[in-house]
Amino acid sequence: MKNLFRKALTKTVYVKQGQEENSGVELVEVPPSQQLMYVVFFSIAALAALAALEVAHMAFLGGWNTEVFAGIMSVVTFVLGVFIGQKA
């Protein structure tokens, strides 16, 4: 699973070889930093905890909690932003 996230967050960049106009272009992969990997793992753990909290709230109190759902949407938006921003 760790390699799946690492592969998804790896950025591919084109690097020009040499100073001449006829020089070739090389494709280089830039792996994500370890801090970014920790942030993604922590965010996914927080998402799972918030989802479990929402399920427990529905099971025991019989209702939907909009604040917990807003937290879930915030974490989802953050994770999607990280993936889109890292690939840009």
Backbone as CSV, one residue per row, in Angstrom:
resi,resn,N_x,N_y,N_z,CA_x,CA_y,CA_z,C_x,C_y,C_z
1,MET,0.819,-1.183,0.000,0.000,0.000,0.000,0.872,1.260,0.000
2,LYS,1.987,1.197,0.722,2.889,2.335,0.783,3.449,2.649,-0.603
3,ASN,3.798,1.604,-1.356,4.338,1.818,-2.701,3.282,2.364,-3.654
4,LEU,2.024,2.005,-3.427,0.942,2.525,-4.258,0.836,4.044,-4.111
5,PHE,0.882,4.541,-2.870,0.827,5.987,-2.651,2.096,6.665,-3.159
6,ARG,3.236,6.027,-2.958,4.493,6.607,-3.431,4.473,6.741,-4.954
7,LYS,3.945,5.730,-5.634,3.870,5.783,-7.094,2.874,6.847,-7.556
8,ALA,1.762,6.981,-6.831,0.755,7.976,-7.204,1.260,9.396,-6.989
9,LEU,2.160,9.598,-6.027,2.667,10.935,-5.734,3.984,11.254,-6.424
10,THR,4.513,10.325,-7.211,5.765,10.566,-7.923,5.515,11.486,-9.107
11,LYS,6.336,12.525,-9.206,6.198,13.515,-10.269,7.188,13.185,-11.386
12,THR,6.752,13.293,-12.634,7.613,13.055,-13.787,7.935,14.396,-14.448
13,VAL,9.240,14.664,-14.639,9.675,15.944,-15.192,10.577,15.689,-16.396
14,TYR,10.503,16.589,-17.373,11.385,16.535,-18.533,12.575,17.440,-18.273
15,VAL,13.793,16.894,-18.460,15.017,17.653,-18.236,15.803,17.686,-19.533
16,LYS,16.212,18.900,-19.931,16.983,19.062,-21.161,18.429,18.673,-20.903
17,GLN,19.012,17.902,-21.807,20.393,17.457,-21.701,21.293,18.408,-22.465
18,GLY,22.211,19.062,-21.789,23.195,19.911,-22.454,22.656,21.285,-22.805
19,GLN,23.562,22.115,-23.381,23.233,23.492,-23.730,22.834,23.658,-25.196
20,GLU,23.183,22.706,-26.047,22.906,22.827,-27.474,21.420,22.679,-27.766
21,GLU,21.016,23.217,-28.932,19.615,23.108,-29.337,19.236,21.681,-29.688
22,ASN,20.159,20.916,-30.224,19.879,19.559,-30.681,19.986,18.520,-29.559
23,SER,20.236,18.968,-28.346,20.394,17.999,-27.264,19.044,17.369,-26.932
24,GLY,19.095,16.175,-26.402,17.877,15.421,-26.120,17.210,15.835,-24.820
25,VAL,16.045,15.283,-24.608,15.270,15.530,-23.400,15.149,14.208,-22.651
26,GLU,15.435,14.258,-21.353,15.377,13.051,-20.541,14.183,13.136,-19.585
27,LEU,13.547,12.023,-19.387,12.410,11.922,-18.485,12.921,11.498,-17.105
28,VAL,12.691,12.333,-16.083,13.191,12.058,-14.738,12.008,11.971,-13.782
29,GLU,12.006,10.956,-12.920,10.965,10.801,-11.914,11.465,11.349,-10.583
30,VAL,10.660,12.220,-9.973,10.993,12.819,-8.683,10.080,12.199,-7.630
31,PRO,10.636,11.403,-6.721,9.795,10.760,-5.702,9.311,11.775,-4.669
32,PRO,8.200,11.488,-4.004,7.695,12.409,-2.973,8.572,12.355,-1.729
33,SER,8.542,13.424,-0.949,9.323,13.450,0.282,8.677,12.536,1.333
34,GLN,9.465,12.181,2.325,8.968,11.310,3.393,7.898,12.030,4.217
35,GLN,8.051,13.355,4.397,7.059,14.122,5.154,5.707,14.089,4.452
36,LEU,5.706,14.205,3.125,4.455,14.149,2.378,3.790,12.787,2.527
37,MET,4.586,11.738,2.535,4.028,10.396,2.713,3.391,10.268,4.104
38,TYR,4.046,10.814,5.128,3.474,10.772,6.479,2.167,11.550,6.549
39,VAL,2.109,12.706,5.894,0.887,13.513,5.898,-0.255,12.755,5.228
40,VAL,0.031,12.102,4.115,-1.009,11.341,3.415,-1.501,10.185,4.272
41,PHE,-0.594,9.450,4.904,-0.996,8.332,5.755,-1.810,8.815,6.957
42,PHE,-1.383,9.920,7.574,-2.121,10.462,8.705,-3.506,10.927,8.276
43,SER,-3.607,11.534,7.104,-4.903,12.008,6.608,-5.843,10.845,6.338
44,ILE,-5.330,9.769,5.796,-6.175,8.605,5.524,-6.617,7.955,6.834
45,ALA,-5.735,7.932,7.825,-6.125,7.406,9.139,-7.195,8.294,9.770
46,ALA,-7.055,9.620,9.628,-8.063,10.539,10.158,-9.393,10.350,9.438
47,LEU,-9.338,10.111,8.140,-10.557,9.868,7.370,-11.269,8.603,7.862
48,ALA,-10.509,7.553,8.110,-11.100,6.311,8.611,-11.698,6.517,10.001
49,ALA,-11.008,7.275,10.859,-11.521,7.531,12.205,-12.804,8.363,12.160
50,LEU,-12.846,9.372,11.304,-14.048,10.194,11.179,-15.218,9.392,10.606
51,ALA,-14.925,8.506,9.653,-15.989,7.664,9.099,-16.532,6.719,10.169
52,ALA,-15.650,6.156,10.985,-16.097,5.282,12.079,-16.910,6.067,13.107
53,LEU,-16.508,7.299,13.373,-17.248,8.139,14.305,-18.642,8.458,13.769
54,GLU,-18.743,8.710,12.472,-20.050,8.991,11.869,-20.949,7.754,11.929
55,VAL,-20.393,6.587,11.656,-21.174,5.343,11.730,-21.625,5.084,13.166
56,ALA,-20.744,5.309,14.127,-21.114,5.112,15.529,-22.198,6.107,15.943
57,HIS,-22.087,7.324,15.458,-23.099,8.333,15.784,-24.457,7.925,15.222
58,MET,-24.478,7.411,14.008,-25.745,6.971,13.418,-26.289,5.738,14.130
59,ALA,-25.406,4.833,14.537,-25.851,3.589,15.172,-26.402,3.829,16.575
60,PHE,-25.710,4.657,17.352,-26.101,4.824,18.744,-27.080,5.967,18.992
61,LEU,-26.963,7.032,18.219,-27.837,8.182,18.436,-28.929,8.304,17.369
62,GLY,-28.810,7.505,16.327,-29.854,7.451,15.314,-29.966,8.668,14.420
63,GLY,-28.918,9.422,14.289,-28.991,10.607,13.438,-27.674,10.905,12.754
64,TRP,-27.765,11.776,11.768,-26.607,12.183,10.978,-25.968,13.395,11.644
65,ASN,-24.659,13.390,11.797,-23.953,14.516,12.398,-23.279,15.321,11.291
66,THR,-23.743,16.534,11.080,-23.213,17.340,9.978,-21.797,17.836,10.244
67,GLU,-21.424,18.012,11.502,-20.073,18.478,11.818,-19.034,17.406,11.489
68,VAL,-19.336,16.171,11.810,-18.417,15.074,11.486,-18.328,14.913,9.967
69,PHE,-19.460,15.048,9.293,-19.455,14.952,7.833,-18.637,16.087,7.216
70,ALA,-18.725,17.276,7.782,-17.914,18.398,7.298,-16.424,18.103,7.492
71,GLY,-16.075,17.465,8.594,-14.690,17.049,8.815,-14.234,16.029,7.796
72,ILE,-15.107,15.080,7.481,-14.783,14.073,6.466,-14.539,14.744,5.119
73,MET,-15.400,15.677,4.747,-15.246,16.373,3.467,-13.983,17.221,3.439
74,SER,-13.609,17.800,4.579,-12.375,18.587,4.648,-11.149,17.707,4.423
75,VAL,-11.134,16.545,5.042,-9.997,15.632,4.880,-9.937,15.116,3.444
76,VAL,-11.074,14.773,2.867,-11.103,14.292,1.481,-10.592,15.379,0.538
77,THR,-11.034,16.611,0.746,-10.572,17.714,-0.092,-9.078,17.925,0.052
78,PHE,-8.564,17.815,1.272,-7.132,17.970,1.506,-6.327,16.897,0.773
79,VAL,-6.764,15.646,0.893,-6.033,14.544,0.245,-6.075,14.694,-1.278
80,LEU,-7.229,15.044,-1.824,-7.311,15.259,-3.267,-6.432,16.423,-3.703
81,GLY,-6.392,17.476,-2.925,-5.520,18.607,-3.235,-4.057,18.223,-3.217
82,VAL,-3.676,17.369,-2.287,-2.278,16.908,-2.227,-1.938,16.117,-3.493
83,PHE,-2.813,15.198,-3.894,-2.534,14.390,-5.075,-2.499,15.246,-6.343
84,ILE,-3.446,16.168,-6.490,-3.477,17.018,-7.687,-2.301,17.983,-7.679
85,GLY,-2.004,18.575,-6.540,-0.895,19.524,-6.448,0.460,18.885,-6.668
86,GLN,0.631,17.671,-6.230,1.917,16.997,-6.396,2.157,16.625,-7.856
87,LYS,1.096,16.320,-8.589,1.251,15.946,-9.992,1.426,17.152,-10.912
88,ALA,1.028,18.339,-10.459,1.104,19.538,-11.304,2.524,19.986,-11.523
